[in-house]
Amino acid sequence: MRTWGYPVVPRLFIPAHRLMGGLARLTGAEVRHLRAMRLRPGAQITVFDDRNNEHDAVLRRIAPRAAEIEIRSTLPARSWHGPPIVLIAGILKGPRMDILVEKTTELGVSRIVPALTELTVARPRGTEGTRTHRWRRLAVSAATQCGRAQVPSIDAPVLFADAVRAVPHDALRVLLWEQERRVALPTIHTTQPTPATIVLATGPEGGFAATEVDLALAAGFTVSGLGPHILRAETAAIVALALCQLIWGELNVPAS
């Protein structure tokens, strides 16, 4: 039986280039993670990398500031059911954006594109790289905790208009807008039952401006609502991801 919290076998994300030769030296947060679980030499660990592989590994040694693991076997990571989901997310203030990154990672988002919109409140100046690095670390942590083998890519912040124009024309494109009451995601499924890719756009705290909705419509987006209530921006992104996974993705597949 699975339990909430840490998976039965501890998990670590390590980029593939650090696993060459079958050994990997760990430092920093990686060591703190292992020490927090009170692991000792000989402990079994699952390692997943950025090339969609999972590795059975054993902890060879651990010290206060460094550790070493040995890779014993490697297999392709489990393939998840459903199309990849890209989230164009209006940048939120501080912890709200952190929550969005963490929870949508748990729900299987493939890529997050932080976007500056007309009504974006949080407008970082000179700290874009720092914030993007933080979001990437949060995504790694969330994927590690929940048992996913894929960490979503997280882009540097871009203008919303540029993000919309860069979306492939063969993707199912949906903009979530609180003023839309007629169209919902289940309705879209009737005309798009098997999309190759899903692109969702969610706004910042102030929502999307009408001009941005028009821009998205012109770029081939469908505008959809999420029910009669006004959801917080981070909640809207989480609900939209969950609905997409229920309608098109892995939440629609019985657990094996």
C-alpha positions in Angstrom: 0.0 0.0 0.0 1.3 3.4 -0.9 1.5 6.0 1.9 1.4 9.8 1.7 4.7 11.5 2.0 7.9 10.0 0.8 7.7 7.0 -1.6 8.7 3.7 -0.1 12.1 3.8 -1.9 13.8 7.3 -1.6 14.0 9.1 -4.9 16.5 11.6 -6.3 16.7 13.7 -9.5 20.2 13.8 -10.9 21.0 15.0 -14.5 22.2 12.2 -16.7 25.6 13.8 -17.4 26.4 13.3 -13.7 25.7 9.6 -13.8 28.5 8.7 -16.3 30.6 5.9 -15.1 27.9 4.5 -12.8 28.9 6.7 -9.8 27.5 10.0 -8.7 28.8 12.4 -6.0 26.1 14.3 -4.2 26.4 17.6 -2.4 24.2 20.4 -1.0 20.4 19.8 -1.0 20.8 16.2 -2.3 22.8 15.3 0.8 20.4 17.1 3.1 17.5 15.2 1.5 19.2 11.8 2.2 20.2 12.8 5.7 16.7 14.0 6.5 15.6 10.4 5.8 18.3 9.0 8.0 19.7 6.8 5.2 22.8 4.7 5.8 25.3 3.1 3.4 23.7 0.2 1.6 20.3 1.9 1.4 18.4 1.5 -1.9 17.6 4.6 -3.9 15.7 5.3 -7.1 17.3 8.0 -9.3 15.6 9.6 -12.2 17.3 11.8 -14.8 16.6 14.4 -17.5 16.7 11.7 -20.3 13.5 9.8 -19.1 15.4 7.1 -17.4 15.1 5.6 -13.9 18.0 4.0 -12.1 18.2 1.5 -9.2 21.1 2.8 -7.1 22.7 2.1 -3.7 24.1 4.6 -1.3 27.8 3.8 -0.9 28.8 6.5 1.6 27.4 9.6 3.2 29.0 12.4 5.2 27.7 15.7 6.5 28.4 17.5 3.2 28.9 14.8 0.6 27.6 11.4 -0.4 28.2 8.9 -3.2 25.8 6.5 -4.9 26.4 3.7 -7.3 24.0 2.9 -10.2 23.1 -0.8 -10.4 20.6 -0.9 -13.2 18.8 1.4 -15.6 15.4 1.2 -17.3 13.3 3.7 -19.3 10.9 5.6 -17.0 7.3 4.8 -17.0 5.3 6.3 -19.9 2.4 8.4 -18.8 -0.9 8.3 -20.5 -2.2 11.3 -22.3 -0.9 14.3 -24.3 1.8 16.6 -22.9 0.3 19.7 -21.3 2.0 23.1 -21.5 0.9 25.8 -19.1 1.3 29.5 -20.0 0.9 31.0 -16.6 0.6 34.7 -15.8 3.3 35.3 -13.2 1.9 35.5 -9.7 3.3 37.1 -6.6 5.8 35.2 -4.4 4.4 32.1 -2.8 1.4 31.8 -5.1 3.7 31.2 -8.1 5.6 28.7 -6.0 2.3 26.8 -5.3 1.4 26.9 -9.0 4.7 25.3 -10.0 4.7 22.7 -7.3 1.1 21.5 -7.7 1.0 21.5 -11.5 4.2 19.5 -11.5 2.5 16.9 -9.3 -0.4 16.9 -11.8 1.9 16.2 -14.7 2.5 19.4 -16.5 5.2 19.1 -19.2 6.3 22.7 -19.5 5.5 26.0 -17.7 5.9 29.3 -19.6 5.8 32.2 -17.0 4.2 35.1 -18.8 4.0 38.8 -18.2 0.5 40.1 -18.9 -1.1 43.5 -19.0 -2.5 42.9 -15.4 0.5 41.1 -13.9 1.2 42.5 -10.5 4.5 40.8 -9.9 7.0 42.3 -12.4 10.5 41.2 -11.5 13.3 43.4 -12.6 16.8 42.0 -12.6 15.7 38.8 -10.8 14.2 36.8 -13.6 17.1 34.3 -13.6 16.9 33.9 -9.8 13.1 33.3 -9.8 13.3 30.9 -12.7 16.0 28.9 -11.0 13.9 28.8 -7.8 10.8 27.5 -9.8 13.0 24.8 -11.4 14.2 23.7 -8.0 10.6 23.5 -6.8 9.6 21.5 -9.8 12.5 19.0 -9.1 11.4 18.7 -5.5 7.7 18.2 -6.4 8.5 15.5 -9.0 10.8 13.7 -6.5 8.2 13.7 -3.8 5.2 12.6 -5.9 7.0 9.8 -7.8 7.0 11.3 -11.2 9.9 10.5 -13.5 9.6 13.7 -15.6 10.5 17.2 -14.4 8.7 19.9 -16.4 10.8 22.4 -18.2 10.3 26.0 -17.0 11.0 28.8 -19.4 12.4 32.2 -18.5 9.6 34.8 -18.3 8.2 36.1 -21.6 5.6 38.5 -22.7 2.1 36.9 -23.0 1.8 37.9 -26.6 5.1 36.2 -27.5 4.1 33.0 -25.6 0.7 32.9 -27.5 2.3 33.4 -30.9 4.8 30.6 -30.3 2.2 27.9 -29.7 2.1 25.3 -32.5 -1.0 25.4 -34.6 -1.7 21.7 -34.2 -2.0 21.9 -30.4 -5.3 22.2 -28.5 -5.2 25.8 -27.2 -7.4 26.8 -24.3 -7.4 30.1 -22.4 -9.1 30.1 -19.0 -11.2 33.2 -18.4 -13.4 33.9 -15.5 -16.0 35.7 -17.7 -16.6 32.7 -19.9 -19.8 30.9 -18.8 -20.8 28.9 -21.8 -17.8 26.8 -22.7 -16.1 24.3 -20.3 -13.3 21.8 -20.8 -15.6 18.8 -21.0 -17.4 20.5 -23.9 -14.2 21.0 -25.7 -13.5 17.3 -25.4 -16.5 16.5 -27.7 -14.7 18.2 -30.6 -11.1 17.4 -29.6 -11.1 13.9 -28.1 -7.4 13.1 -28.8 -5.2 16.2 -29.0 -1.5 15.7 -29.6 -0.6 18.5 -27.2 -2.7 20.7 -24.8 -1.7 24.3 -24.2 -3.5 26.0 -21.3 -3.3 29.7 -20.6 -4.1 31.0 -17.1 -3.9 34.6 -16.0 -2.3 36.5 -13.0 -4.2 37.8 -9.9 -6.0 40.4 -12.0 -7.0 37.9 -14.8 -6.6 38.6 -18.5 -7.4 41.9 -20.1 -10.0 41.8 -22.9 -7.3 42.7 -25.4 -5.4 39.5 -24.4 -8.5 37.4 -24.8 -8.9 38.8 -28.3 -5.2 38.1 -29.0 -5.6 34.5 -27.9 -8.8 34.0 -30.0 -6.9 35.3 -33.0 -4.1 32.8 -32.4 -6.6 29.9 -32.4 -7.3 29.6 -28.7 -10.7 28.5 -27.3 -11.8 30.5 -24.3 -13.2 28.3 -21.5 -14.5 28.8 -18.0 -14.1 26.9 -14.8 -17.5 27.1 -13.3 -19.6 29.9 -11.8 -17.1 31.0 -9.1 -14.1 33.2 -9.3 -11.0 31.1 -8.4 -7.7 32.4 -7.3 -5.2 32.4 -10.1 -3.1 29.5 -8.7 -6.3 27.5 -8.0 -7.5 28.0 -11.6 -4.2 26.5 -12.9 -4.4 23.5 -10.6 -8.1 22.9 -11.4 -7.5 23.2 -15.2 -4.5 20.7 -15.0 -6.6 18.3 -13.0 -9.5 18.5 -15.4 -7.3 18.0 -18.4 -5.7 14.9 -16.8 -9.2 13.6 -16.0 -10.6 14.2 -19.5 -7.5 13.4 -21.7 -4.8 12.1 -19.5 -3.5 9.9 -16.8 -6.3 10.4 -14.3 -8.6 8.8 -16.8 -6.7 5.5 -16.7 -7.3 2.9 -13.9 -4.2 2.4 -11.7 -2.3 -0.7 -12.5 
